[in-house]
């Protein structure tokens, strides 16, 4: 039954090659280098030909002829009105919770008097315009619209622009359009893939250039975001979804198995790993995964994910399991073991942490109010999940009184002279003599 996942056995028993592959999800291979070149070509084409290139990309990749790149406001609003009441209610609840969480965590200005007469202030200023990408392809993700647009609105961004791939009728998914209405998105464009990212980064005749681009997407979108990041900041490097679960003999193994399958159904390249503190628990989990996976509705996605990036491993201690978690730096980390709340305080490298199996990743994806746009492939060592911080820039204001200037003059002159910046030294010296 262990054949359902790629790696089993003891964590300490993994060979160097297996450990390298397990840790290195998202790193470039020859196929990704080819993707990089293709994406660079698409971006250059959009920069050069603008809307004409975008229409051609829609015909080539989406198999639609777009009469207009932008979706009229009345169409967006009508999509919300046509949604089943239950889905609309769920979207509105999600938007409220996202607004509540991100509003409570909105960045605040600060002020410090460093020395008498020397005051430094720092204030968060909202970005003028941001771009949000919502995937299409295998599935539509209205939740991604809410996760990107609602925090931007809470942060005070003046204009929010959404791009999402067109379907056969030339429009993004009706659910995506409905979410755009709920989130009060200002403009919506029926654009997908690398072309949409290029349009948001550089602007075209129809699509306005933005100050930041956020939102998940496929490999083409992720690569395009990385390539334009030197011009327009992005949320974080992103790849296929991933989950790490730490569990012990007290864990609800059935619930853990469901969590692994839930993340695996995102993508055949999704990485799902469980580390158990005893061999019997690992064996029970393997049994449940092997039983549940073939009968899942998205078994055609889950099976390849488990076979290529799935693991159920054993650890000799909590410390060994935590050390692996810190090294793997997962997008999602579930602590499904005794003392989980206390253990959560030790975790530093994770996009988000779920404490206990009742804190399902599915709840986090939709309704807790936390953001599901998270760093993957180990980027959680340095990057954070999307928040209002991504939609502001910080302005520093310095005020030095005449008395403060006099107190700074001598030491500033010493510094400047040591660095050979004599005009700096003279500017400071003048205040010391007044």
C-alpha positions in Angstrom: 0.0 0.0 0.0 3.0 2.4 0.5 3.3 2.6 -3.3 0.8 5.5 -3.2 3.5 7.9 -2.1 7.0 8.3 -3.4 8.9 8.3 -0.1 8.4 6.2 3.0 10.5 5.0 5.9 12.6 7.0 8.3 13.5 10.6 7.7 17.0 9.8 8.8 17.1 7.0 6.3 16.7 9.1 3.2 19.7 9.0 0.9 21.3 12.3 -0.2 19.7 12.2 -3.6 16.2 11.6 -2.3 16.6 14.3 0.4 17.9 16.7 -2.3 14.8 16.1 -4.5 12.4 16.3 -1.6 13.9 19.6 -0.6 14.4 21.1 -4.0 10.8 21.4 -5.3 10.6 24.4 -7.7 14.2 24.4 -8.8 15.0 24.8 -12.5 15.6 21.9 -14.8 16.0 21.9 -18.6 12.3 22.0 -19.1 12.0 25.1 -16.9 14.9 26.8 -18.7 12.9 26.3 -21.9 9.8 27.8 -20.2 11.9 30.8 -19.1 12.9 31.5 -22.7 9.3 31.2 -24.0 8.0 33.5 -21.3 10.7 36.1 -22.0 9.6 36.0 -25.6 6.0 36.5 -24.7 6.8 39.4 -22.4 8.9 41.1 -25.1 6.0 40.7 -27.6 3.5 42.3 -25.3 5.9 45.2 -24.6 6.4 45.7 -28.3 2.9 45.2 -29.7 0.6 45.8 -26.7 -3.1 44.9 -27.3 -2.4 43.3 -30.6 -0.1 40.8 -28.9 -2.6 40.1 -26.2 -5.4 39.4 -28.7 -3.1 37.0 -30.5 -2.2 35.2 -27.2 -5.9 34.8 -26.5 -6.4 33.2 -29.9 -3.4 31.0 -29.4 -3.8 29.8 -25.8 -7.4 30.4 -24.9 -8.9 29.7 -28.4 -11.1 32.8 -28.3 -11.3 36.0 -30.3 -11.7 38.9 -27.9 -13.8 41.8 -29.1 -12.7 43.8 -26.0 -10.0 43.0 -23.5 -11.9 44.7 -20.7 -15.0 43.3 -19.2 -17.8 45.9 -18.8 -18.8 46.8 -15.3 -22.4 45.8 -15.9 -21.2 42.3 -16.9 -19.2 42.0 -13.7 -22.2 43.0 -11.6 -24.6 40.8 -13.5 -22.4 37.8 -12.8 -22.8 38.4 -9.1 -26.5 38.7 -9.4 -26.7 35.3 -11.2 -24.7 33.3 -8.6 -26.5 30.7 -6.6 -27.4 32.3 -3.2 -25.3 29.8 -1.3 -22.1 30.6 -3.2 -22.8 34.3 -3.1 -23.3 34.1 0.7 -20.0 32.1 1.1 -18.1 34.7 -1.0 -19.5 37.6 1.0 -18.6 35.8 4.3 -15.1 35.2 3.1 -14.7 38.8 2.0 -15.9 40.0 5.4 -13.5 37.8 7.3 -10.6 38.7 5.1 -11.4 42.4 5.6 -11.7 41.9 9.4 -8.3 40.1 9.7 -6.4 42.3 7.3 -8.0 45.4 8.8 -6.8 44.5 12.3 -3.3 43.9 10.9 -3.2 47.1 8.8 0.3 48.7 9.1 0.5 51.7 11.4 2.7 54.8 11.3 5.4 55.2 14.0 7.3 58.2 15.4 10.4 58.2 17.6 12.4 61.1 19.1 15.9 59.8 18.7 17.5 62.5 20.7 16.2 65.9 21.8 15.3 67.8 18.6 15.7 64.8 16.3 12.5 63.1 15.2 12.1 60.3 12.7 8.6 59.2 11.5 7.6 56.3 9.2 4.2 56.1 7.6 2.5 53.5 5.3 1.3 55.1 2.1 -1.1 53.0 -0.1 0.0 52.2 -3.6 -1.9 53.9 -6.4 -2.8 50.9 -8.5 -2.2 47.2 -8.1 -2.8 44.2 -10.4 -4.5 41.0 -9.1 -4.2 37.8 -11.1 -6.8 35.0 -10.7 -6.1 31.7 -12.4 -8.4 29.9 -14.8 -7.3 26.7 -16.6 -8.0 23.6 -14.7 -10.4 25.4 -12.3 -11.6 28.9 -11.6 -10.6 30.5 -8.2 -12.9 33.2 -7.1 -11.3 32.9 -3.6 -8.0 34.1 -5.1 -9.8 37.3 -6.2 -10.9 38.0 -2.7 -7.5 37.2 -1.2 -5.8 39.7 -3.5 -8.3 42.4 -3.9 -9.8 42.7 -0.4 -6.5 43.4 1.4 -5.6 45.9 -1.3 -8.9 47.7 -0.7 -8.4 47.6 3.1 -4.8 49.0 2.6 -6.3 52.0 0.8 -5.1 51.2 -2.8 -6.9 53.6 -5.1 -7.4 51.3 -8.2 -7.5 47.5 -8.3 -7.1 45.8 -11.7 -8.0 42.2 -12.1 -6.8 39.8 -14.9 -8.2 36.3 -15.4 -8.2 34.1 -18.4 -11.2 34.1 -20.8 -13.3 31.0 -21.2 -15.0 29.8 -24.5 -17.3 32.8 -24.4 -14.5 35.3 -24.2 -15.1 36.2 -20.5 -13.5 35.0 -17.3 -15.4 32.5 -15.1 -18.7 33.9 -13.9 -17.6 33.0 -10.3 -14.4 35.0 -10.7 -16.4 38.0 -12.1 -18.8 37.7 -9.1 -15.9 37.7 -6.7 -14.6 40.8 -8.4 -17.9 42.5 -7.7 -17.9 41.4 -4.1 -14.3 42.7 -3.7 -15.1 46.0 -5.4 -12.5 45.5 -8.1 -12.3 48.6 -10.3 -11.4 47.1 -13.7 -11.5 43.5 -15.0 -9.6 42.2 -18.1 -10.1 38.9 -19.8 -6.4 38.1 -20.0 -4.5 35.1 -18.7 -1.0 33.7 -18.5 2.3 35.4 -19.0 0.7 37.9 -21.4 -1.5 39.3 -18.6 1.4 39.7 -16.3 3.4 41.5 -19.0 0.4 43.8 -19.6 0.1 44.7 -15.9 3.8 45.3 -15.6 4.4 47.5 -18.7 0.9 48.7 -19.7 -0.7 48.6 -23.1 -3.3 50.7 -25.0 -6.1 49.2 -22.9 -4.4 47.7 -19.8 -3.0 50.2 -17.3 0.5 49.5 -15.8 0.4 48.8 -12.1 2.6 49.4 -9.0 2.5 45.8 -7.8 1.3 42.4 -9.0 -0.2 39.7 -6.7 -2.0 36.4 -7.1 -1.3 32.8 -7.8 -1.0 31.2 -11.2 0.4 28.3 -13.3 4.1 27.9 -14.2 3.9 30.5 -17.0 2.4 33.1 -14.6 4.9 32.3 -11.9 7.8 32.6 -14.3 6.4 35.9 -15.8 6.1 37.4 -12.3 9.7 36.5 -11.5 10.9 38.0 -14.8 9.1 41.4 -14.3 9.9 41.6 -10.6 12.8 44.0 -11.1 10.3 46.5 -12.7 7.1 45.8 -10.7 7.2 44.2 -7.3 5.3 40.9 -6.8 3.9 39.2 -3.8 6.3 36.2 -3.6 7.8 33.5 -5.8 5.1 30.9 -6.1 4.8 27.4 -7.4 2.6 24.3 -6.9 0.8 23.9 -3.6 2.5 22.1 -0.7 1.6 20.8 2.8 3.7 19.4 5.6 1.9 17.6 8.5 3.6 16.7 11.8 1.7 14.0 13.7 2.0 11.5 16.5 0.0 8.6 18.1 -2.7 11.0 19.3 -3.4 12.3 15.9 -6.7 11.8 13.9 -5.1 9.9 11.0 -8.2 10.0 8.9 -8.3 13.8 9.1 -4.6 14.0 8.2 -5.1 11.8 5.2 -7.9 14.1 4.0 -5.7 17.1 4.4 -2.9 15.5 2.3 -5.4 14.7 -0.5 -6.9 18.2 -0.3 -3.6 19.8 -1.1 -2.6 17.2 -3.6 -5.7 17.8 -5.7 -4.5 21.3 -6.6 -1.8 20.2 -9.1 0.0 17.0 -10.2 3.2 18.8 -9.0 1.8 19.6 -5.6 4.1 18.4 -2.7 2.4 16.7 0.3 4.5 15.3 3.1 3.7 13.9 6.6 6.3 13.3 9.3 5.1 10.9 12.1 6.7 10.5 15.4 6.2 6.7 15.5 6.2 4.0 12.8 2.7 2.6 13.7 1.1 6.0 13.0 3.0 6.4 9.8 1.8 2.9 8.7 -1.8 3.8 9.6 -1.6 7.0 7.6 -0.1 5.3 4.6 -3.0 2.8 4.7 -5.7 5.6 4.8 -4.0 7.6 1.9 -3.7 4.4 -0.2 -7.4 3.7 0.4 -8.8 7.2 -0.1 -6.7 8.5 -3.0 -8.0 6.2 -5.8 -11.6 7.0 -4.9 -11.2 10.8 -4.8 -13.0 12.8 -7.5 -9.7 14.4 -8.6 -7.8 11.1 -8.4 -6.2 11.9 -11.8 -4.5 14.9 -10.1 -3.9 13.4 -6.7 -2.3 10.2 -7.9 0.5 11.9 -9.8 1.1 14.4 -7.0 1.5 11.6 -4.4 3.7 9.6 -6.8 6.1 12.4 -7.6 6.1 14.6 -4.5 4.3 12.6 -1.8 6.0 11.3 1.4 5.0 9.7 4.7 8.2 9.6 6.8 9.1 8.8 10.4 11.1 11.0 12.8 12.7 9.9 16.1 11.7 13.0 18.0 9.7 16.2 17.9 13.0 18.1 17.5 13.9 16.1 14.4 10.5 16.7 12.9 10.7 20.5 13.6 14.2 20.7 12.2 13.0 19.1 9.0 10.0 21.5 8.9 12.2 24.5 9.3 14.5 23.2 6.5 11.6 22.3 4.1 9.9 25.7 4.9 6.4 24.6 3.7 3.7 26.8 2.3 1.2 25.1 4.7 2.3 23.4 7.9 -0.2 21.5 10.0 0.7 20.6 13.6 -1.5 17.6 14.3 0.2 16.3 17.4 0.1 16.7 21.2 1.2 20.2 22.4 0.6 21.7 18.9 -0.2 25.2 20.2 3.0 25.4 22.2 5.0 23.9 19.3 3.6 26.6 16.9 5.6 29.2 18.8 8.8 27.4 17.7 8.0 27.5 14.0 9.7 30.3 11.9 9.8 29.0 8.4 6.2 28.4 7.1 3.8 30.4 5.0 1.0 29.6 7.4 0.6 27.2 10.4 -2.6 25.2 11.2 -2.9 24.2 14.8 -4.7 20.8 15.1 -6.6 18.9 12.5 -9.8 20.9 13.1 -7.9 23.9 11.7 -8.2 22.5 8.2 -6.3 24.0 5.4 -9.6 24.1 3.5 -10.9 26.6 6.1 -7.8 28.7 5.6 -8.2 28.6 1.8 -11.6 30.2 2.0 -13.1 31.5 5.2 -10.8 32.1 8.2 -9.8 35.5 6.9 -6.1 34.6 6.7 -4.6 34.9 3.3 -4.1 31.8 1.1 -1.6 33.5 -1.2 1.6 32.1 0.3 5.3 31.5 -0.5 6.2 28.0 -1.8 9.3 26.0 -2.6 11.2 27.1 0.5 10.6 30.8 0.0 8.9 30.9 3.4 12.4 31.2 4.9 12.4 34.9 3.7 8.9 35.7 2.3 5.5 36.0 4.0 1.9 35.5 3.0 0.0 38.2 1.2 -1.2 41.0 3.6 -1.9 44.7 3.7 1.9 45.2 4.0 2.1 44.2 0.3 -0.1 47.2 -0.7 1.8 50.1 0.9 5.1 51.7 0.6 6.8 53.4 3.6 7.7 57.0 3.7 10.3 58.2 6.2 10.1 61.8 7.5 13.0 63.3 9.4 12.7 66.5 11.4 15.9 68.0 13.0 15.5 71.3 15.0 18.3 73.9 15.1 19.3 72.6 18.5 19.4 69.0 17.2 21.4 70.1 14.1 24.0 71.7 16.4 24.3 68.5 18.4 24.8 66.3 15.3 27.2 68.6 13.5 30.6 67.5 14.9 30.1 63.7 14.7 28.6 64.1 11.2 31.6 66.0 10.1 33.9 63.3 11.5 32.0 60.6 9.6 31.9 62.5 6.3 35.6 63.4 6.5 36.5 59.8 7.1 34.6 58.8 3.9 36.2 61.6 1.9 32.9 63.5 1.4 34.0 67.0 2.2 30.9 68.8 1.0 28.9 66.7 3.5 31.4 67.7 6.2 31.0 71.3 5.3 27.2 71.1 5.3 27.3 69.6 8.8 30.0 72.0 10.1 27.9 75.0 9.3 25.2 74.0 11.7 27.8 73.5 14.5 28.8 77.2 14.2 25.3 78.8 14.3 
